[in-house]
Structures are given as C-alpha cells and as structure tokens.
Amino acid sequence: MVKLLLIQPNYRNIYSYAGSKTATPIYPPLGLAYIAAVVREKGYEVKILEANAFDLNHEQIKEAIIKYNPDFVAMTGTSSMMDEITKLCAFLPENVKVIFGGIHASSMPDEVLRDYQRIDVLVRGEGEEAIIRIILGKPLKDILGVSYRDKKGKIIHNKDAPFIEDLDSLPFPARDLLPMHKYFSFEARRYPIDYIVSGRGCPYRCIFCADFITSGRKMRARSAENIIAEIKHLVDTYGTQEIDFQDDNFTLYPERVRKFCDLMIKTGLNKKIIWKVANGVRCDKLSLPMLKHMKKAGCYMLSLGIESGNQEILNKMRKAEKLEDIQNAAKWCREAGIESRGLFIFGLLGENRKTMLDTIRFAKSLPLDTATFHVCIPMPKTEYWNIIKREGQLLDVSWDKYTAYSEGAFKHGSVTPELMSEMQKRAYKEFYLRPEFIFRRFLRIRTAKDVKLTLKGGLEVLKFAGN
C-alpha cells in the first residue's frame, strides 16, 4: 500500500510572539490534517510527523522518516519557513517522492522548483484533491494545480485547480493523527483547546494580504450545521472545552453567524465550551445585536483586524473600512461583554513616523483588552510586494526574517526596518504600561492561573519593549 508522510516543520525558533518563544502559541496543522483525512478516506496509509509540537531536531525528524519509510513525503511552509525547508530537503531519502505546498509554493512556484531540486512536485492552492491524484500515480501533466519539471528539466505549470466549493463535503481533520494535548494558546481560558476553520477565501483586496493566493477571492463558508457537528465531535471525542476559530472571515455573513449561535444555544453546546476568533475579523461586519448573540452562544473574545489608526493609510491599503467602524466595533465588544484584541501593523503603504504615531494613539484610545503590533512583511506576489520591488527595496535577508517580530525585510519611502522596529517597541510599551490599563487588567483576575498569565504577559512585554 502507498504510504504518505505529511510533515509539519519545526518553526519554534522562527516565529515568536513579542520576541518570546515561550509565549508563542502552538497551533495544529489543520491543513495537513484535512489532507490526511481525505487521503485516509480513499484507503491510503498516512501519518503526520508533527515536528513543531514535539520540538523535534533534524536528527529526530530524519529518524522518524526512515522508520516510517514512506513512498511520498509532503510538506507545507510559509515564506519564513523556507530556510528550514532547505535543511529538511537535505536529508530526505532519495527513494521518496517529495511534494511541497502552502502559500510560498503557490506564490513562488518557479523559484521553489529552481532552488529546491529535491522537491519533485509542487501543489498550488488547496491540496486535498491534487495530493490524491499524485499518490494515485496519475500523470502529472493531467493534474490541475501542480507544477513540476519535465524530463528535460523544464518547469511546467499546469492550469490552476478550481477551489473546493462545498467545504461541508470534506471530512473533519484527522485529529487522531495529531498530538492534541500539545497545542496551546497563551490567552486560552480552558483546556483542552481545539481549533476550527469555518471558511476559506476572502473577497477583499488588502494589498498586503496573501491569503487569496491559496484560498481565492471568494469566501467559501461551511454551513452552521457542519460547524456544530464538528464541535460536537470535539466535545464528545476529546473533551474539548474551548474553540479557537482560525479563519479571517468568520463574521462576513451575519445570517450564518446568527444560525450558528442559534444552534450553539439550542444544542446546549454554549454550556459546554467557550470560543473565540483569534484571527482578525472585519470591524464593519459587526453589530451590537450580533455581538450580544455571540456572547450568549459562548464567544468570549474577538480579534479585530484594525491594521492602522490613520484613515489615509487604510485607504491606500484598500482596507475598505473607516476609523468609525473600528471605534464602534471596539465599543460594542465592550458593551456585549466580549473581550477585544486589536491587530496593528507598522510599515504599510505610504507610512511615515507620523502615521505610525497615529496608530499608537488610536490603539490607546480604543477600549481594547489586548493588542498586537507587527512590522509589515511584504509577502511574495502580493500587490505590496510588487510595489516595493518597483519603487523601494526588498532587503537581502534570509527567509526566517519574514516574520512579524523580525528586524524588517524592506524599505519603501519613509518606511525602514529601523523605524518599524522602533514604533513596534514603543507601541507595546505605551499600550501596556498605562496605569489605567494595568489597573483594569488586575480587576479581571479571578484565579491563580489569571495571576500567573498576567504577570508572565507583563514580563514578556517589558522584555521585548526594552530590547
């Protein structure tokens, strides 16, 4: 029987929240788990090597690959993980066919196949259907959405595969192949915690965002009933007590949100779990009635995709939101009793010191419970990436510098790595070290765990801002 090994690379030393490895969440590779579920449903043997959750070194990864002896190895990776992918490719057995997918593969297929000779097939976009055809042994020329080299070494890109329209048709991720006890979020209130993707794709056109490359310009949403079925499965099978929704557009369709909340309440699941949306929801898609209903259904926190506190910058990045939308969303979250976290970026198109200071002031003016401040990363083949290539400078840095807490990877206009880093540290210091914020934070302490998390979070912020 054909054996497929899916590898989640170890990114512990690449990503870090506010410069802290210990504060950085560890999320399950749901994309790989979806592929594993589809492959297994077709009758093939599959295993997930979770090098990240177990913090495996290269020797341990190599030993695990040799022990399993797969016919195919498939890996995924963002741009920031490509240096790690290089190291993994160096010791993959020669008799194994190597498949690579993910956002970097989809955005830079020519460069990947040129620079990574050990990669045999590259999957662009969604991977479920292409992987099946590859391990079935179908001719590569007949598989949509793949790139490869022909016998003469010429790089071939097949036509894009259509996106999966009916996400309800997919089996739930193969969580039994993952070490579910290893995943955590620094802000989680209850354990075991689990993660769900309720939709793919985004209809908006923010010039810095690369999600459309793998998921498309259309939001494909799972039905409320399908999401409820997955939550019930997680509660019954794993004793899950908290859910973290990982998609960016959870609130895009208000009717779906309403129906989901109705079912949470009707089934009594709102009494068994709490949930949050950790990725940034759009502020203009929120309303006070919606938020109150979400609260009743078990929602306790939302991340707001704010990005900038300057309207001109929001316009330039095509956010299609007003500062008033953001102010209303933060206010309504407070009124509904839902915690809010603001997500901000320094270094967007047209930024300078003044606009970045506007963002810091705006963040402090909002009734947010927490905030994160990132340096902008020019993701390959986004519109902002292309603008920087034409008008600015992409710096000659390693791929592992393409993270939100790195020194920066580009210059454009008044934006420099030094300015972004300075504003990032200043933002953390000014936002979190306000007396009113500290007082409000301590008023929320209810348990010994709250004390521990509050002190740990405060120390991490001080450490990062002081560097």
BATORLO-358154 format. One record per residue (C-alpha): residue in three letters; x negated, y negated, z. Coordinates in steps of 0.5 Angstrom, whole numbers. Example, Ala and Ser with C-alpha at 12.3 -4.5 7.8 and 13.67 -1.06 7.14 Angstrom:
+-----+-------+-------+-------+
! res !  east ! north !    up !
+-----+-------+-------+-------+
! ALA !   -25 !     9 !    16 !
! SER !   -27 !     2 !    14 !
+-----+-------+-------+-------+
! end
This chain:
+-----+-------+-------+-------+
! res !  east ! north !    up !
+-----+-------+-------+-------+
! MET !     0 !     0 !     0 !
! VAL !    -2 !    -7 !    -2 !
! LYS !    -5 !   -11 !     5 !
! LEU !    -4 !   -18 !     5 !
! LEU !    -8 !   -22 !    11 !
! LEU !    -6 !   -29 !    12 !
! ILE !   -11 !   -34 !    16 !
! GLN !   -10 !   -40 !    20 !
! PRO !   -17 !   -43 !    20 !
! ASN !   -19 !   -46 !    27 !
! TYR !   -18 !   -53 !    27 !
! ARG !   -19 !   -54 !    34 !
! ASN !   -26 !   -58 !    33 !
! ILE !   -23 !   -62 !    27 !
! TYR !   -16 !   -65 !    30 !
! SER !   -16 !   -69 !    37 !
! TYR !   -10 !   -73 !    40 !
! ALA !   -13 !   -79 !    42 !
! GLY !   -20 !   -76 !    42 !
! SER !   -18 !   -71 !    47 !
! LYS !   -19 !   -63 !    45 !
! THR !   -15 !   -61 !    51 !
! ALA !    -9 !   -66 !    50 !
! THR !    -8 !   -64 !    42 !
! PRO !    -2 !   -59 !    41 !
! ILE !    -3 !   -52 !    38 !
! TYR !     3 !   -51 !    33 !
! PRO !     5 !   -44 !    30 !
! PRO !     3 !   -44 !    22 !
! LEU !    10 !   -43 !    20 !
! GLY !     9 !   -44 !    13 !
! LEU !     5 !   -38 !    14 !
! ALA !    10 !   -34 !    18 !
! TYR !    15 !   -36 !    12 !
! ILE !    11 !   -33 !     7 !
! ALA !     9 !   -27 !    12 !
! ALA !    17 !   -26 !    13 !
! VAL !    18 !   -26 !     5 !
! VAL !    12 !   -21 !     4 !
! ARG !    15 !   -16 !     9 !
! GLU !    22 !   -16 !     7 !
! LYS !    19 !   -14 !     0 !
! GLY !    16 !    -8 !     3 !
! TYR !     9 !   -10 !     3 !
! GLU !     4 !   -10 !     9 !
! VAL !     2 !   -17 !    12 !
! LYS !    -2 !   -19 !    18 !
! ILE !    -3 !   -27 !    21 !
! LEU !   -10 !   -28 !    23 !
! GLU !    -9 !   -34 !    28 !
! ALA !   -16 !   -36 !    29 !
! ASN !   -14 !   -43 !    31 !
! ALA !    -9 !   -41 !    37 !
! PHE !   -14 !   -36 !    39 !
! ASP !   -20 !   -41 !    38 !
! LEU !   -24 !   -36 !    34 !
! ASN !   -31 !   -37 !    32 !
! HIS !   -33 !   -35 !    25 !
! GLU !   -36 !   -28 !    27 !
! GLN !   -30 !   -26 !    31 !
! ILE !   -26 !   -28 !    24 !
! LYS !   -31 !   -24 !    20 !
! GLU !   -30 !   -18 !    24 !
! ALA !   -22 !   -19 !    24 !
! ILE !   -22 !   -19 !    17 !
! ILE !   -27 !   -13 !    16 !
! LYS !   -23 !    -9 !    21 !
! TYR !   -16 !   -10 !    17 !
! ASN !   -19 !    -9 !    10 !
! PRO !   -14 !   -13 !     6 !
! ASP !   -13 !   -13 !    -1 !
! PHE !   -11 !   -20 !    -1 !
! VAL !   -13 !   -26 !     4 !
! ALA !    -9 !   -32 !     3 !
! MET !   -11 !   -39 !     7 !
! THR !    -8 !   -46 !     8 !
! GLY !   -11 !   -52 !     9 !
! THR !   -10 !   -60 !     9 !
! SER !   -16 !   -64 !     7 !
! SER !   -19 !   -65 !    13 !
! MET !   -20 !   -57 !    14 !
! MET !   -24 !   -56 !     7 !
! ASP !   -31 !   -56 !    11 !
! GLU !   -28 !   -51 !    15 !
! ILE !   -25 !   -47 !     9 !
! THR !   -32 !   -47 !     6 !
! LYS !   -35 !   -44 !    11 !
! LEU !   -30 !   -38 !    11 !
! CYS !   -31 !   -37 !     4 !
! ALA !   -38 !   -36 !     5 !
! PHE !   -37 !   -29 !     9 !
! LEU !   -30 !   -27 !     6 !
! PRO !   -31 !   -20 !     3 !
! GLU !   -33 !   -19 !    -5 !
! ASN !   -27 !   -14 !    -6 !
! VAL !   -22 !   -18 !    -3 !
! LYS !   -18 !   -23 !    -8 !
! VAL !   -17 !   -30 !    -5 !
! ILE !   -11 !   -34 !    -5 !
! PHE !   -11 !   -41 !    -3 !
! GLY !    -5 !   -46 !    -2 !
! GLY !    -3 !   -52 !     2 !
! ILE !    -3 !   -60 !     1 !
! HIS !   -10 !   -60 !    -1 !
! ALA !    -9 !   -54 !    -6 !
! SER !    -3 !   -58 !    -9 !
! SER !    -6 !   -65 !   -10 !
! MET !   -13 !   -63 !   -12 !
! PRO !   -13 !   -56 !   -16 !
! ASP !   -18 !   -58 !   -21 !
! GLU !   -23 !   -60 !   -15 !
! VAL !   -22 !   -54 !   -11 !
! LEU !   -23 !   -49 !   -17 !
! ARG !   -29 !   -52 !   -19 !
! ASP !   -32 !   -53 !   -12 !
! TYR !   -30 !   -46 !    -9 !
! GLN !   -32 !   -41 !   -13 !
! ARG !   -30 !   -36 !    -8 !
! ILE !   -22 !   -38 !    -9 !
! ASP !   -19 !   -34 !   -14 !
! VAL !   -12 !   -36 !   -15 !
! LEU !    -9 !   -43 !   -12 !
! VAL !    -2 !   -44 !   -11 !
! ARG !     1 !   -51 !   -11 !
! GLY !     7 !   -53 !    -8 !
! GLU !    11 !   -48 !    -4 !
! GLY !     8 !   -41 !    -3 !
! GLU !    13 !   -36 !    -2 !
! GLU !    15 !   -34 !    -9 !
! ALA !     8 !   -34 !   -12 !
! ILE !     5 !   -30 !    -7 !
! ILE !    10 !   -24 !    -8 !
! ARG !     8 !   -25 !   -16 !
! ILE !     1 !   -25 !   -14 !
! ILE !     1 !   -19 !   -10 !
! LEU !     5 !   -15 !   -14 !
! GLY !     0 !   -16 !   -20 !
! LYS !     4 !   -20 !   -25 !
! PRO !    -1 !   -23 !   -30 !
! LEU !    -3 !   -30 !   -27 !
! LYS !    -1 !   -33 !   -34 !
! ASP !     6 !   -31 !   -32 !
! ILE !     7 !   -34 !   -25 !
! LEU !     9 !   -41 !   -24 !
! GLY !     6 !   -46 !   -20 !
! VAL !    -1 !   -43 !   -20 !
! SER !    -8 !   -45 !   -22 !
! TYR !   -14 !   -40 !   -24 !
! ARG !   -20 !   -39 !   -28 !
! ASP !   -19 !   -35 !   -34 !
! LYS !   -25 !   -30 !   -36 !
! LYS !   -29 !   -36 !   -39 !
! GLY !   -29 !   -40 !   -33 !
! LYS !   -24 !   -45 !   -36 !
! ILE !   -19 !   -48 !   -31 !
! ILE !   -12 !   -46 !   -32 !
! HIS !    -6 !   -50 !   -29 !
! ASN !     1 !   -46 !   -30 !
! LYS !     7 !   -50 !   -30 !
! ASP !    10 !   -52 !   -23 !
! ALA !    15 !   -47 !   -20 !
! PRO !    22 !   -50 !   -18 !
! PHE !    23 !   -51 !   -11 !
! ILE !    27 !   -47 !    -7 !
! GLU !    34 !   -50 !    -7 !
! ASP !    37 !   -45 !    -2 !
! LEU !    33 !   -45 !     4 !
! ASP !    38 !   -41 !     8 !
! SER !    36 !   -35 !     3 !
! LEU !    29 !   -35 !     7 !
! PRO !    28 !   -30 !    13 !
! PHE !    26 !   -33 !    19 !
! PRO !    19 !   -34 !    20 !
! ALA !    15 !   -28 !    22 !
! ARG !    14 !   -30 !    29 !
! ASP !    13 !   -23 !    32 !
! LEU !     6 !   -23 !    28 !
! LEU !     4 !   -30 !    32 !
! PRO !     2 !   -31 !    39 !
! MET !     8 !   -35 !    41 !
! HIS !     5 !   -35 !    48 !
! LYS !    -1 !   -39 !    46 !
! TYR !     3 !   -45 !    43 !
! PHE !     4 !   -52 !    47 !
! SER !     5 !   -59 !    46 !
! PHE !     2 !   -64 !    51 !
! GLU !     9 !   -67 !    52 !
! ALA !    13 !   -61 !    53 !
! ARG !    18 !   -60 !    59 !
! ARG !    20 !   -53 !    59 !
! TYR !    16 !   -46 !    56 !
! PRO !    17 !   -42 !    52 !
! ILE !    17 !   -47 !    47 !
! ASP !    18 !   -46 !    40 !
! TYR !    18 !   -50 !    33 !
! ILE !    23 !   -50 !    27 !
! VAL !    23 !   -53 !    20 !
! SER !    30 !   -55 !    19 !
! GLY !    29 !   -58 !    12 !
! ARG !    24 !   -59 !     6 !
! GLY !    22 !   -65 !     2 !
! CYS !    23 !   -73 !     2 !
! PRO !    27 !   -78 !    -2 !
! TYR !    23 !   -84 !     0 !
! ARG !    17 !   -86 !    -3 !
! CYS !    12 !   -89 !     2 !
! ILE !     5 !   -90 !    -2 !
! PHE !     1 !   -87 !     4 !
! CYS !     5 !   -80 !     5 !
! ALA !     3 !   -74 !     1 !
! ASP !     9 !   -69 !     3 !
! PHE !    12 !   -70 !    -4 !
! ILE !     6 !   -66 !    -7 !
! THR !     8 !   -60 !    -3 !
! SER !    16 !   -61 !    -2 !
! GLY !    18 !   -65 !    -7 !
! ARG !    22 !   -72 !    -7 !
! LYS !    29 !   -69 !    -5 !
! MET !    31 !   -67 !     2 !
! ARG !    33 !   -59 !     2 !
! ALA !    36 !   -58 !     8 !
! ARG !    38 !   -52 !    12 !
! SER !    45 !   -51 !    14 !
! ALA !    47 !   -53 !    21 !
! GLU !    50 !   -46 !    22 !
! ASN !    43 !   -43 !    19 !
! ILE !    39 !   -47 !    24 !
! ILE !    44 !   -45 !    30 !
! ALA !    43 !   -38 !    28 !
! GLU !    35 !   -39 !    29 !
! ILE !    36 !   -42 !    35 !
! LYS !    40 !   -36 !    38 !
! HIS !    35 !   -31 !    35 !
! LEU !    29 !   -35 !    39 !
! VAL !    33 !   -35 !    46 !
! ASP !    35 !   -28 !    45 !
! THR !    29 !   -25 !    43 !
! TYR !    23 !   -30 !    46 !
! GLY !    27 !   -33 !    52 !
! THR !    25 !   -40 !    48 !
! GLN !    27 !   -46 !    53 !
! GLU !    25 !   -52 !    48 !
! ILE !    25 !   -53 !    41 !
! ASP !    21 !   -58 !    37 !
! PHE !    23 !   -60 !    30 !
! GLN !    17 !   -61 !    25 !
! ASP !    21 !   -64 !    19 !
! ASP !    20 !   -71 !    18 !
! ASN !    28 !   -72 !    16 !
! PHE !    32 !   -69 !    21 !
! THR !    37 !   -74 !    21 !
! LEU !    37 !   -76 !    14 !
! TYR !    44 !   -73 !    13 !
! PRO !    48 !   -75 !    19 !
! GLU !    54 !   -70 !    18 !
! ARG !    49 !   -65 !    18 !
! VAL !    47 !   -67 !    25 !
! ARG !    54 !   -68 !    27 !
! LYS !    55 !   -61 !    25 !
! PHE !    49 !   -58 !    28 !
! CYS !    50 !   -62 !    35 !
! ASP !    58 !   -59 !    35 !
! LEU !    55 !   -52 !    34 !
! MET !    50 !   -53 !    40 !
! ILE !    55 !   -55 !    45 !
! LYS !    61 !   -50 !    42 !
! THR !    56 !   -44 !    43 !
! GLY !    53 !   -47 !    50 !
! LEU !    46 !   -47 !    47 !
! ASN !    45 !   -54 !    49 !
! LYS !    46 !   -51 !    56 !
! LYS !    40 !   -46 !    55 !
! ILE !    35 !   -50 !    51 !
! ILE !    33 !   -58 !    50 !
! TRP !    30 !   -60 !    44 !
! LYS !    26 !   -66 !    41 !
! VAL !    24 !   -68 !    34 !
! ALA !    16 !   -70 !    34 !
! ASN !    15 !   -72 !    27 !
! GLY !    18 !   -79 !    25 !
! VAL !    25 !   -80 !    24 !
! ARG !    27 !   -86 !    20 !
! CYS !    30 !   -91 !    24 !
! ASP !    35 !   -94 !    19 !
! LYS !    38 !   -87 !    19 !
! LEU !    40 !   -87 !    27 !
! SER !    46 !   -90 !    30 !
! LEU !    48 !   -90 !    37 !
! PRO !    54 !   -85 !    37 !
! MET !    49 !   -80 !    33 !
! LEU !    44 !   -81 !    39 !
! LYS !    49 !   -80 !    44 !
! HIS !    52 !   -74 !    41 !
! MET !    45 !   -71 !    40 !
! LYS !    44 !   -73 !    47 !
! LYS !    50 !   -68 !    49 !
! ALA !    47 !   -63 !    45 !
! GLY !    41 !   -62 !    48 !
! CYS !    36 !   -67 !    45 !
! TYR !    31 !   -71 !    50 !
! MET !    26 !   -74 !    45 !
! LEU !    25 !   -77 !    38 !
! SER !    19 !   -80 !    35 !
! LEU !    20 !   -86 !    31 !
! GLY !    17 !   -87 !    24 !
! ILE !    15 !   -94 !    25 !
! GLU !     8 !   -95 !    22 !
! SER !     7 !  -103 !    22 !
! GLY !    10 !  -109 !    26 !
! ASN !     9 !  -113 !    20 !
! GLN !    15 !  -114 !    15 !
! GLU !    11 !  -115 !     9 !
! ILE !     7 !  -109 !    10 !
! LEU !    13 !  -105 !    11 !
! ASN !    15 !  -108 !     4 !
! LYS !     8 !  -106 !     1 !
! MET !     8 !   -99 !     3 !
! ARG !    15 !   -98 !     1 !
! LYS !    18 !   -96 !     7 !
! ALA !    25 !   -99 !     6 !
! GLU !    26 !  -101 !    13 !
! LYS !    27 !  -107 !    17 !
! LEU !    24 !  -109 !    23 !
! GLU !    31 !  -110 !    26 !
! ASP !    32 !  -103 !    24 !
! ILE !    27 !  -101 !    28 !
! GLN !    29 !  -105 !    34 !
! ASN !    36 !  -102 !    34 !
! ALA !    33 !   -95 !    34 !
! ALA !    29 !   -96 !    40 !
! LYS !    34 !  -100 !    44 !
! TRP !    40 !   -95 !    42 !
! CYS !    35 !   -89 !    44 !
! ARG !    34 !   -92 !    51 !
! GLU !    42 !   -93 !    51 !
! ALA !    43 !   -86 !    50 !
! GLY !    38 !   -83 !    55 !
! ILE !    33 !   -80 !    49 !
! GLU !    26 !   -82 !    50 !
! SER !    23 !   -85 !    44 !
! ARG !    16 !   -85 !    42 !
! GLY !    13 !   -90 !    37 !
! LEU !     9 !   -88 !    31 !
! PHE !     4 !   -93 !    28 !
! ILE !    -1 !   -93 !    23 !
! PHE !    -7 !   -98 !    22 !
! GLY !   -10 !  -100 !    15 !
! LEU !    -4 !  -100 !    11 !
! LEU !    -4 !  -103 !     4 !
! GLY !    -5 !  -111 !     5 !
! GLU !    -7 !  -110 !    12 !
! ASN !   -12 !  -115 !    16 !
! ARG !   -13 !  -117 !    23 !
! LYS !    -7 !  -121 !    24 !
! THR !    -2 !  -116 !    21 !
! MET !    -5 !  -110 !    26 !
! LEU !    -5 !  -115 !    32 !
! ASP !     3 !  -116 !    30 !
! THR !     3 !  -108 !    30 !
! ILE !     1 !  -108 !    37 !
! ARG !     5 !  -114 !    39 !
! PHE !    11 !  -111 !    36 !
! ALA !    10 !  -104 !    40 !
! LYS !     9 !  -107 !    46 !
! SER !    16 !  -111 !    45 !
! LEU !    20 !  -105 !    44 !
! PRO !    23 !  -100 !    50 !
! LEU !    19 !   -94 !    48 !
! ASP !    17 !   -89 !    52 !
! THR !    10 !   -87 !    49 !
! ALA !     7 !   -89 !    42 !
! THR !     1 !   -86 !    38 !
! PHE !    -3 !   -91 !    34 !
! HIS !    -7 !   -88 !    28 !
! VAL !   -12 !   -90 !    23 !
! CYS !   -10 !   -89 !    16 !
! ILE !   -12 !   -83 !    12 !
! PRO !   -12 !   -84 !     4 !
! MET !    -9 !   -77 !     3 !
! PRO !   -11 !   -75 !    -4 !
! LYS !    -7 !   -76 !   -10 !
! THR !    -2 !   -81 !    -6 !
! GLU !    -1 !   -88 !    -9 !
! TYR !    -5 !   -91 !    -4 !
! TRP !   -11 !   -86 !    -5 !
! ASN !   -11 !   -88 !   -13 !
! ILE !   -10 !   -96 !   -11 !
! ILE !   -16 !   -95 !    -6 !
! LYS !   -20 !   -92 !   -12 !
! ARG !   -19 !   -97 !   -17 !
! GLU !   -19 !  -103 !   -12 !
! GLY !   -23 !  -101 !    -6 !
! GLN !   -28 !   -96 !    -4 !
! LEU !   -27 !   -88 !    -2 !
! LEU !   -33 !   -87 !     3 !
! ASP !   -37 !   -81 !     2 !
! VAL !   -35 !   -78 !     9 !
! SER !   -34 !   -70 !    10 !
! TRP !   -27 !   -68 !    10 !
! ASP !   -27 !   -67 !    17 !
! LYS !   -27 !   -75 !    18 !
! TYR !   -20 !   -75 !    14 !
! THR !   -16 !   -75 !    21 !
! ALA !   -12 !   -80 !    25 !
! TYR !   -17 !   -81 !    30 !
! SER !   -24 !   -81 !    26 !
! GLU !   -28 !   -87 !    24 !
! GLY !   -24 !   -88 !    18 !
! ALA !   -25 !   -86 !    11 !
! PHE !   -24 !   -92 !     6 !
! LYS !   -25 !  -100 !     5 !
! HIS !   -20 !  -104 !     2 !
! GLY !   -19 !  -111 !     2 !
! SER !   -20 !  -113 !     9 !
! VAL !   -19 !  -106 !    12 !
! THR !   -25 !  -103 !    14 !
! PRO !   -27 !   -97 !    19 !
! GLU !   -29 !  -101 !    24 !
! LEU !   -23 !  -106 !    24 !
! MET !   -18 !  -100 !    24 !
! SER !   -22 !   -96 !    30 !
! GLU !   -22 !  -103 !    34 !
! MET !   -15 !  -104 !    33 !
! GLN !   -13 !   -97 !    35 !
! LYS !   -17 !   -97 !    41 !
! ARG !   -14 !  -104 !    43 !
! ALA !    -7 !  -102 !    42 !
! TYR !    -8 !   -96 !    46 !
! LYS !   -11 !  -100 !    52 !
! GLU !    -6 !  -106 !    51 !
! PHE !     0 !  -101 !    51 !
! TYR !    -1 !   -96 !    56 !
! LEU !    -5 !  -100 !    61 !
! ARG !     1 !  -105 !    62 !
! PRO !     3 !  -106 !    69 !
! GLU !    11 !  -105 !    67 !
! PHE !     9 !   -99 !    63 !
! ILE !     5 !   -96 !    69 !
! PHE !    11 !   -97 !    74 !
! ARG !    16 !   -95 !    69 !
! ARG !    12 !   -88 !    68 !
! PHE !    12 !   -87 !    75 !
! LEU !    19 !   -88 !    76 !
! ARG !    20 !   -82 !    72 !
! ILE !    16 !   -77 !    76 !
! ARG !    20 !   -71 !    79 !
! THR !    16 !   -65 !    79 !
! ALA !     8 !   -64 !    81 !
! LYS !     8 !   -62 !    73 !
! ASP !    10 !   -69 !    72 !
! VAL !     5 !   -72 !    76 !
! LYS !    -1 !   -68 !    73 !
! LEU !     1 !   -69 !    66 !
! THR !     2 !   -77 !    67 !
! LEU !    -5 !   -77 !    71 !
! LYS !    -8 !   -73 !    65 !
! GLY !    -5 !   -77 !    60 !
! GLY !    -7 !   -83 !    63 !
! LEU !   -14 !   -81 !    64 !
! GLU !   -15 !   -79 !    56 !
! VAL !   -12 !   -86 !    54 !
! LEU !   -17 !   -89 !    59 !
! LYS !   -23 !   -85 !    56 !
! PHE !   -21 !   -86 !    49 !
! ALA !   -20 !   -93 !    49 !
! GLY !   -26 !   -94 !    53 !
! ASN !   -31 !   -91 !    48 !
+-----+-------+-------+-------+
! end
